Amino acid sequence: MTDQTRLRRFHSACWDEQLLTDMSVDGERGILVPTPEREIMDAFHSLDGLVPASVARDRPPNLPELAQPQVVRHFSRLSQMTMGGDVQSDIGQGTCTTKYNPKVNERLAGLPQMTEMHPLQPVETAQGILEILHRARGFMMEIAGMDEVSFQPGHGGQAVMAAAAMVKAYHEARGEAHQRDQVITTIHSHPCNPSGPAAVGYEVITLWPDDRGYPDLAALEAVVSDRTAAIFITNPEDVGLYNPQIDQIVDIVHGAGGLCYTDQANLNGVIGRARAGDAGFDMCHFNLHKTFATPHGSHGPGCAALCVSDYLARYLPLPIVTFDGHSYGLDFDRPDSIGRVKDFVGNAMVVLRAYAWVMNLGAEGLKQVADTTVLNNNYLAELLLGIPGVEYSYGTDDRRRLDQIRFTLEKITRDTGITAADLSTRITDFGLQKFWLSHHPVTVPEPCTPEPTETNSLQELEEWAAAMRQMVEEAYETPDVIRTAPHNGVTTRLDRSYLERPELTYVTWRQWKHATEKAASVS
């Protein structure tokens, strides 16, 4: 990268756009619903008996009434005030693995054969998608090195909670559930790794890192016992370090009779190169809305593949997609299952996208994804470490990070008073997403966690580093430019003081409308 790397001139559109409800005009219509055919009228006569009185409305819903052009313009204007993956790269979104979603896969998911399916239709009429789900299951088993898969969880956090419930079911079957009431995790694992087991009722013990950033083995040996149900650990952890002692951790927990679960949300740098099952893990999950290039729906619209070894398969959420050599089906006859954690078999459209992505790449292509990700990450690291004040967390030794790095900008803050959060806000003025800081608790002071993926070009990496270099120069020379940012975006800095005043916090439009109308009447 040279000092001449071009930073694009950016300024977001900023429409003074009302809410649709406020734009509503009585009688406006975007579409005219046709009158039912005579045959339908003759068959039903009236709709009165079709909906139970207990759930019938006593008045029409209060929906906005607008003509189609106004609706289209409203959402087109809003789209101009957002930063999405089709506008700029998401390099700064560490731990999220946001990458380009191939448009051909989006077209597949939008085909009427998918969009017009109903999850309750007979399985003999859904053989195509069931085959894809079953074949995708095989891909995930191979990538994980495990024996069975469920696509039911809607995101990684739900997969972790389901896995914790399976851990409990496993120990109950062995008559040890009452005794084994503790789950171990690490401070640099994803926050769902402690919260999922806690939601199931486990006491959570958190390991802190040694001076090199790895979970302390001596601390693990001190806390593992006959009360240990499992360990839930992210690897690579969120600071970007792949744990070279991971097999020792697995052996220690297994030696005490516990299970081992690895959160593979950070799979992108090791896909095709390292498998959870080969490291001795009993369970893991992948986020299809991360590594597998499907839309990053996160908590809900996404999908997590929950992979387990054969001795845990009977506890998986139901149903499981089956194949008897002739046709595909759904197995609901699983008496040891933990039950449903989400509706039906999961987000089939997301699985279809992931299936197409894997089919397009093949085994060697998946390895190339990992290799390119690691290459991009380390090239960006070289650029950033050349900027004064940008430093590795946990030392500046020769250890290479994989798909992300949690840098520390502490020196910049000490010298100038400008924080990592300030710089994260300022970077939006260059048309780039705010960069991710850290999960809580913040163990790395003034953190910055970029995560370039294999879909980021050389030019995008250099542009991102150039923006960081310019911001650091501003921090030392013209800090007020940063303190007053953003200048080119849709909004100014948010007033966070409302978080300390619940009476000013509105989680729905109706709450806000009621409060503003009440305030207007008082004044």
FIRO-249698 format. One record per residue (C-alpha): x, y, z; residue number from 0. Coordinates in steps of 0.05 Angstrom, whole numbers, plus 5000, padded with zeros to 4 digits. Example, Ala and Ser with C-alpha at 12.3 -4.5 7.8 and 13.67 -1.06 7.14 Angstrom:
2
(pt (5246,4910,5156),0)
(pt (5273,4979,5143),1)
This chain:
523
(pt (5000,5000,5000),0)
(pt (5025,5070,4984),1)
(pt (5006,5137,5014),2)
(pt (4967,5150,4950),3)
(pt (4915,5097,4965),4)
(pt (4850,5131,4946),5)
(pt (4796,5144,4998),6)
(pt (4730,5153,4964),7)
(pt (4690,5216,4975),8)
(pt (4627,5195,5011),9)
(pt (4563,5228,5033),10)
(pt (4500,5191,5050),11)
(pt (4432,5211,5025),12)
(pt (4391,5240,5081),13)
(pt (4316,5241,5071),14)
(pt (4270,5272,5123),15)
(pt (4226,5210,5118),16)
(pt (4163,5201,5158),17)
(pt (4137,5135,5185),18)
(pt (4088,5100,5139),19)
(pt (4034,5107,5191),20)
(pt (4043,5183,5192),21)
(pt (4041,5184,5115),22)
(pt (3975,5146,5114),23)
(pt (3916,5177,5076),24)
(pt (3847,5147,5086),25)
(pt (3823,5111,5024),26)
(pt (3891,5105,4989),27)
(pt (3905,5035,4962),28)
(pt (3967,5002,4934),29)
(pt (3928,4944,4905),30)
(pt (3854,4930,4895),31)
(pt (3834,4861,4921),32)
(pt (3788,4828,4870),33)
(pt (3718,4806,4888),34)
(pt (3716,4731,4903),35)
(pt (3691,4686,4847),36)
(pt (3619,4662,4848),37)
(pt (3640,4590,4863),38)
(pt (3677,4613,4926),39)
(pt (3619,4656,4949),40)
(pt (3571,4598,4939),41)
(pt (3616,4550,4977),42)
(pt (3628,4594,5038),43)
(pt (3573,4646,5037),44)
(pt (3604,4680,5098),45)
(pt (3671,4681,5133),46)
(pt (3638,4687,5202),47)
(pt (3647,4614,5220),48)
(pt (3718,4607,5195),49)
(pt (3752,4646,5251),50)
(pt (3737,4632,5324),51)
(pt (3704,4690,5359),52)
(pt (3758,4690,5413),53)
(pt (3812,4710,5363),54)
(pt (3770,4752,5315),55)
(pt (3782,4827,5313),56)
(pt (3727,4874,5335),57)
(pt (3755,4928,5289),58)
(pt (3800,4929,5227),59)
(pt (3875,4932,5240),60)
(pt (3905,5002,5241),61)
(pt (3947,4995,5178),62)
(pt (3976,5052,5137),63)
(pt (3938,5067,5073),64)
(pt (3982,5089,5015),65)
(pt (3985,5082,4940),66)
(pt (4040,5039,4911),67)
(pt (4086,5095,4886),68)
(pt (4090,5125,4955),69)
(pt (4108,5058,4986),70)
(pt (4162,5044,4934),71)
(pt (4193,5113,4942),72)
(pt (4191,5108,5018),73)
(pt (4231,5044,5020),74)
(pt (4277,5066,4964),75)
(pt (4295,5128,5004),76)
(pt (4307,5087,5066),77)
(pt (4352,5040,5026),78)
(pt (4395,5101,5007),79)
(pt (4407,5115,5081),80)
(pt (4436,5047,5098),81)
(pt (4504,5014,5090),82)
(pt (4497,4944,5064),83)
(pt (4542,4890,5035),84)
(pt (4524,4910,4963),85)
(pt (4548,4982,4976),86)
(pt (4613,4972,5016),87)
(pt (4653,4916,5049),88)
(pt (4642,4897,5121),89)
(pt (4715,4888,5139),90)
(pt (4705,4921,5207),91)
(pt (4652,4872,5231),92)
(pt (4697,4826,5270),93)
(pt (4668,4759,5296),94)
(pt (4611,4767,5247),95)
(pt (4646,4738,5184),96)
(pt (4604,4782,5139),97)
(pt (4619,4766,5067),98)
(pt (4590,4774,4998),99)
(pt (4528,4732,4986),100)
(pt (4529,4706,4913),101)
(pt (4469,4731,4874),102)
(pt (4458,4664,4840),103)
(pt (4444,4633,4908),104)
(pt (4395,4689,4924),105)
(pt (4359,4673,4859),106)
(pt (4354,4600,4878),107)
(pt (4324,4617,4946),108)
(pt (4274,4663,4911),109)
(pt (4248,4611,4862),110)
(pt (4173,4596,4869),111)
(pt (4190,4523,4882),112)
(pt (4218,4549,4948),113)
(pt (4177,4611,4964),114)
(pt (4110,4576,4952),115)
(pt (4125,4515,4993),116)
(pt (4089,4504,5059),117)
(pt (4123,4470,5117),118)
(pt (4062,4428,5132),119)
(pt (4052,4401,5062),120)
(pt (4059,4324,5054),121)
(pt (4132,4301,5051),122)
(pt (4120,4265,4986),123)
(pt (4109,4334,4954),124)
(pt (4173,4363,4985),125)
(pt (4224,4311,4962),126)
(pt (4268,4363,4927),127)
(pt (4282,4407,4987),128)
(pt (4286,4347,5034),129)
(pt (4340,4319,4988),130)
(pt (4378,4384,4991),131)
(pt (4372,4386,5067),132)
(pt (4397,4314,5071),133)
(pt (4456,4327,5024),134)
(pt (4474,4391,5061),135)
(pt (4472,4350,5125),136)
(pt (4526,4306,5094),137)
(pt (4569,4367,5078),138)
(pt (4565,4392,5150),139)
(pt (4582,4323,5178),140)
(pt (4644,4320,5134),141)
(pt (4666,4391,5151),142)
(pt (4655,4379,5226),143)
(pt (4680,4307,5228),144)
(pt (4616,4286,5263),145)
(pt (4558,4239,5253),146)
(pt (4491,4276,5253),147)
(pt (4465,4346,5242),148)
(pt (4404,4389,5257),149)
(pt (4389,4453,5219),150)
(pt (4334,4473,5267),151)
(pt (4370,4527,5309),152)
(pt (4360,4596,5280),153)
(pt (4428,4623,5301),154)
(pt (4490,4605,5340),155)
(pt (4462,4625,5407),156)
(pt (4403,4579,5398),157)
(pt (4449,4523,5376),158)
(pt (4490,4532,5440),159)
(pt (4427,4531,5483),160)
(pt (4403,4468,5447),161)
(pt (4471,4436,5458),162)
(pt (4468,4452,5532),163)
(pt (4399,4419,5536),164)
(pt (4429,4358,5501),165)
(pt (4486,4357,5551),166)
(pt (4435,4355,5607),167)
(pt (4395,4300,5573),168)
(pt (4459,4259,5563),169)
(pt (4478,4263,5637),170)
(pt (4406,4248,5658),171)
(pt (4408,4184,5617),172)
(pt (4471,4165,5655),173)
(pt (4441,4183,5723),174)
(pt (4491,4240,5734),175)
(pt (4451,4302,5718),176)
(pt (4441,4323,5790),177)
(pt (4516,4316,5805),178)
(pt (4541,4349,5741),179)
(pt (4516,4420,5748),180)
(pt (4575,4461,5722),181)
(pt (4595,4483,5652),182)
(pt (4664,4513,5638),183)
(pt (4676,4567,5585),184)
(pt (4729,4621,5570),185)
(pt (4725,4696,5572),186)
(pt (4743,4703,5498),187)
(pt (4690,4653,5475),188)
(pt (4626,4682,5446),189)
(pt (4579,4707,5501),190)
(pt (4527,4654,5481),191)
(pt (4575,4600,5505),192)
(pt (4562,4618,5579),193)
(pt (4491,4645,5569),194)
(pt (4464,4582,5534),195)
(pt (4484,4535,5590),196)
(pt (4462,4586,5642),197)
(pt (4393,4588,5610),198)
(pt (4388,4513,5617),199)
(pt (4406,4518,5691),200)
(pt (4480,4506,5694),201)
(pt (4529,4542,5739),202)
(pt (4581,4573,5692),203)
(pt (4655,4576,5708),204)
(pt (4696,4624,5664),205)
(pt (4770,4615,5650),206)
(pt (4813,4676,5639),207)
(pt (4873,4676,5592),208)
(pt (4946,4671,5609),209)
(pt (4995,4725,5586),210)
(pt (4995,4697,5515),211)
(pt (4919,4701,5509),212)
(pt (4903,4626,5516),213)
(pt (4858,4596,5569),214)
(pt (4901,4578,5628),215)
(pt (4909,4502,5632),216)
(pt (4927,4503,5705),217)
(pt (4863,4541,5719),218)
(pt (4824,4489,5679),219)
(pt (4854,4432,5718),220)
(pt (4837,4468,5783),221)
(pt (4762,4475,5767),222)
(pt (4747,4411,5730),223)
(pt (4714,4358,5774),224)
(pt (4659,4307,5779),225)
(pt (4611,4366,5777),226)
(pt (4635,4384,5706),227)
(pt (4580,4372,5655),228)
(pt (4617,4402,5595),229)
(pt (4662,4456,5568),230)
(pt (4635,4506,5517),231)
(pt (4691,4541,5481),232)
(pt (4700,4582,5417),233)
(pt (4761,4564,5375),234)
(pt (4791,4605,5344),235)
(pt (4772,4652,5401),236)
(pt (4747,4722,5387),237)
(pt (4816,4754,5395),238)
(pt (4837,4715,5333),239)
(pt (4882,4664,5365),240)
(pt (4875,4590,5348),241)
(pt (4887,4551,5411),242)
(pt (4946,4503,5402),243)
(pt (4928,4469,5468),244)
(pt (4857,4452,5447),245)
(pt (4869,4377,5447),246)
(pt (4896,4381,5519),247)
(pt (4834,4419,5540),248)
(pt (4789,4365,5510),249)
(pt (4829,4310,5544),250)
(pt (4824,4343,5612),251)
(pt (4748,4352,5608),252)
(pt (4737,4283,5580),253)
(pt (4781,4254,5635),254)
(pt (4732,4283,5686),255)
(pt (4671,4254,5649),256)
(pt (4648,4319,5617),257)
(pt (4629,4333,5545),258)
(pt (4664,4382,5499),259)
(pt (4629,4432,5454),260)
(pt (4663,4480,5407),261)
(pt (4630,4542,5379),262)
(pt (4654,4545,5306),263)
(pt (4626,4614,5289),264)
(pt (4699,4632,5272),265)
(pt (4705,4574,5224),266)
(pt (4723,4615,5163),267)
(pt (4799,4613,5174),268)
(pt (4801,4537,5185),269)
(pt (4745,4509,5141),270)
(pt (4770,4447,5105),271)
(pt (4835,4451,5145),272)
(pt (4815,4432,5216),273)
(pt (4755,4392,5240),274)
(pt (4723,4394,5309),275)
(pt (4713,4319,5311),276)
(pt (4787,4306,5297),277)
(pt (4804,4349,5358),278)
(pt (4761,4303,5401),279)
(pt (4700,4348,5408),280)
(pt (4632,4316,5419),281)
(pt (4590,4373,5390),282)
(pt (4598,4438,5351),283)
(pt (4558,4486,5309),284)
(pt (4569,4527,5246),285)
(pt (4532,4591,5229),286)
(pt (4508,4585,5158),287)
(pt (4496,4660,5159),288)
(pt (4571,4671,5169),289)
(pt (4620,4622,5139),290)
(pt (4572,4594,5087),291)
(pt (4557,4660,5052),292)
(pt (4483,4667,5068),293)
(pt (4451,4732,5091),294)
(pt (4473,4752,5160),295)
(pt (4405,4745,5194),296)
(pt (4438,4733,5261),297)
(pt (4387,4720,5317),298)
(pt (4328,4688,5281),299)
(pt (4329,4693,5205),300)
(pt (4396,4657,5201),301)
(pt (4411,4583,5211),302)
(pt (4460,4544,5253),303)
(pt (4481,4473,5236),304)
(pt (4485,4435,5302),305)
(pt (4533,4376,5292),306)
(pt (4542,4318,5341),307)
(pt (4576,4252,5349),308)
(pt (4535,4188,5342),309)
(pt (4525,4177,5417),310)
(pt (4490,4244,5423),311)
(pt (4448,4241,5359),312)
(pt (4386,4214,5395),313)
(pt (4381,4279,5435),314)
(pt (4381,4326,5375),315)
(pt (4320,4371,5363),316)
(pt (4265,4338,5322),317)
(pt (4250,4324,5267),318)
(pt (4311,4296,5231),319)
(pt (4312,4290,5155),320)
(pt (4319,4217,5135),321)
(pt (4331,4177,5071),322)
(pt (4313,4103,5065),323)
(pt (4345,4092,4997),324)
(pt (4282,4110,4959),325)
(pt (4251,4173,4989),326)
(pt (4264,4227,5040),327)
(pt (4224,4236,5103),328)
(pt (4221,4269,5171),329)
(pt (4234,4229,5234),330)
(pt (4190,4252,5292),331)
(pt (4196,4186,5330),332)
(pt (4254,4206,5375),333)
(pt (4234,4196,5447),334)
(pt (4301,4221,5475),335)
(pt (4301,4286,5434),336)
(pt (4303,4352,5471),337)
(pt (4244,4372,5427),338)
(pt (4237,4432,5382),339)
(pt (4279,4495,5390),340)
(pt (4249,4527,5329),341)
(pt (4193,4512,5279),342)
(pt (4196,4456,5229),343)
(pt (4265,4434,5204),344)
(pt (4297,4503,5206),345)
(pt (4308,4557,5154),346)
(pt (4307,4517,5090),347)
(pt (4321,4576,5045),348)
(pt (4386,4590,5083),349)
(pt (4406,4517,5079),350)
(pt (4393,4519,5003),351)
(pt (4439,4579,4996),352)
(pt (4494,4545,5037),353)
(pt (4485,4481,4997),354)
(pt (4494,4518,4931),355)
(pt (4556,4554,4959),356)
(pt (4589,4489,4979),357)
(pt (4570,4455,4913),358)
(pt (4601,4512,4874),359)
(pt (4667,4511,4913),360)
(pt (4678,4437,4926),361)
(pt (4727,4410,4977),362)
(pt (4787,4445,4948),363)
(pt (4749,4510,4942),364)
(pt (4731,4508,5016),365)
(pt (4805,4501,5033),366)
(pt (4819,4560,4988),367)
(pt (4767,4601,5027),368)
(pt (4807,4588,5090),369)
(pt (4874,4602,5058),370)
(pt (4851,4668,5026),371)
(pt (4818,4690,5091),372)
(pt (4882,4679,5130),373)
(pt (4922,4714,5076),374)
(pt (4876,4774,5075),375)
(pt (4875,4779,5151),376)
(pt (4950,4778,5157),377)
(pt (4961,4827,5100),378)
(pt (4913,4876,5133),379)
(pt (4950,4865,5199),380)
(pt (5015,4885,5166),381)
(pt (4984,4949,5141),382)
(pt (4951,4966,5207),383)
(pt (5012,4950,5250),384)
(pt (5050,5002,5209),385)
(pt (5004,5056,5236),386)
(pt (5031,5088,5300),387)
(pt (4989,5067,5360),388)
(pt (4957,5005,5329),389)
(pt (4983,4944,5367),390)
(pt (4969,4870,5375),391)
(pt (4933,4849,5438),392)
(pt (4971,4796,5476),393)
(pt (5040,4813,5451),394)
(pt (5075,4830,5386),395)
(pt (5109,4762,5377),396)
(pt (5109,4724,5312),397)
(pt (5044,4686,5324),398)
(pt (4998,4692,5264),399)
(pt (4924,4704,5275),400)
(pt (4874,4671,5231),401)
(pt (4809,4703,5207),402)
(pt (4806,4764,5253),403)
(pt (4849,4803,5302),404)
(pt (4831,4843,5363),405)
(pt (4879,4901,5361),406)
(pt (4888,4951,5418),407)
(pt (4888,5026,5405),408)
(pt (4904,5042,5478),409)
(pt (4966,5083,5461),410)
(pt (4926,5129,5416),411)
(pt (4875,5140,5472),412)
(pt (4930,5155,5522),413)
(pt (4964,5204,5475),414)
(pt (4902,5240,5447),415)
(pt (4840,5223,5488),416)
(pt (4808,5195,5425),417)
(pt (4778,5127,5439),418)
(pt (4767,5066,5396),419)
(pt (4693,5081,5397),420)
(pt (4707,5151,5370),421)
(pt (4747,5123,5313),422)
(pt (4694,5071,5299),423)
(pt (4643,5127,5290),424)
(pt (4690,5170,5247),425)
(pt (4704,5113,5198),426)
(pt (4632,5118,5173),427)
(pt (4651,5185,5141),428)
(pt (4692,5145,5092),429)
(pt (4633,5103,5071),430)
(pt (4656,5044,5114),431)
(pt (4618,5007,5168),432)
(pt (4633,5023,5241),433)
(pt (4685,4974,5263),434)
(pt (4671,4923,5317),435)
(pt (4701,4937,5385),436)
(pt (4692,4876,5430),437)
(pt (4644,4832,5466),438)
(pt (4634,4848,5540),439)
(pt (4671,4845,5585),440)
(pt (4723,4886,5548),441)
(pt (4788,4851,5565),442)
(pt (4829,4885,5511),443)
(pt (4835,4960,5524),444)
(pt (4809,5005,5468),445)
(pt (4795,4946,5422),446)
(pt (4788,4944,5347),447)
(pt (4769,4878,5314),448)
(pt (4769,4877,5238),449)
(pt (4754,4812,5201),450)
(pt (4768,4811,5127),451)
(pt (4741,4750,5092),452)
(pt (4760,4716,5027),453)
(pt (4712,4761,4988),454)
(pt (4750,4825,5004),455)
(pt (4796,4850,4949),456)
(pt (4867,4876,4957),457)
(pt (4841,4946,4942),458)
(pt (4788,4941,4996),459)
(pt (4839,4920,5048),460)
(pt (4884,4978,5029),461)
(pt (4826,5027,5030),462)
(pt (4806,5005,5100),463)
(pt (4878,5012,5125),464)
(pt (4884,5080,5092),465)
(pt (4821,5104,5129),466)
(pt (4851,5080,5194),467)
(pt (4917,5116,5179),468)
(pt (4882,5181,5164),469)
(pt (4839,5177,5227),470)
(pt (4900,5165,5271),471)
(pt (4933,5226,5240),472)
(pt (4870,5266,5255),473)
(pt (4870,5240,5327),474)
(pt (4939,5271,5338),475)
(pt (4931,5334,5295),476)
(pt (4857,5353,5290),477)
(pt (4820,5312,5343),478)
(pt (4757,5354,5341),479)
(pt (4743,5326,5271),480)
(pt (4736,5258,5304),481)
(pt (4700,5282,5367),482)
(pt (4645,5314,5325),483)
(pt (4638,5257,5275),484)
(pt (4601,5232,5237),485)
(pt (4597,5288,5186),486)
(pt (4575,5252,5123),487)
(pt (4523,5202,5149),488)
(pt (4449,5202,5162),489)
(pt (4451,5215,5236),490)
(pt (4494,5251,5286),491)
(pt (4519,5217,5349),492)
(pt (4465,5182,5388),493)
(pt (4447,5210,5456),494)
(pt (4456,5149,5501),495)
(pt (4433,5184,5564),496)
(pt (4363,5157,5551),497)
(pt (4389,5088,5570),498)
(pt (4392,5113,5642),499)
(pt (4319,5137,5638),500)
(pt (4271,5079,5622),501)
(pt (4212,5126,5618),502)
(pt (4243,5154,5554),503)
(pt (4256,5086,5522),504)
(pt (4203,5064,5471),505)
(pt (4209,4995,5441),506)
(pt (4148,5001,5396),507)
(pt (4120,5055,5351),508)
(pt (4055,5054,5391),509)
(pt (4092,5070,5456),510)
(pt (4128,5128,5423),511)
(pt (4064,5154,5390),512)
(pt (4026,5151,5456),513)
(pt (4082,5187,5493),514)
(pt (4089,5242,5441),515)
(pt (4014,5253,5437),516)
(pt (4010,5257,5513),517)
(pt (4067,5307,5515),518)
(pt (4033,5349,5461),519)
(pt (3967,5351,5499),520)
(pt (4002,5373,5563),521)
(pt (4039,5429,5529),522)
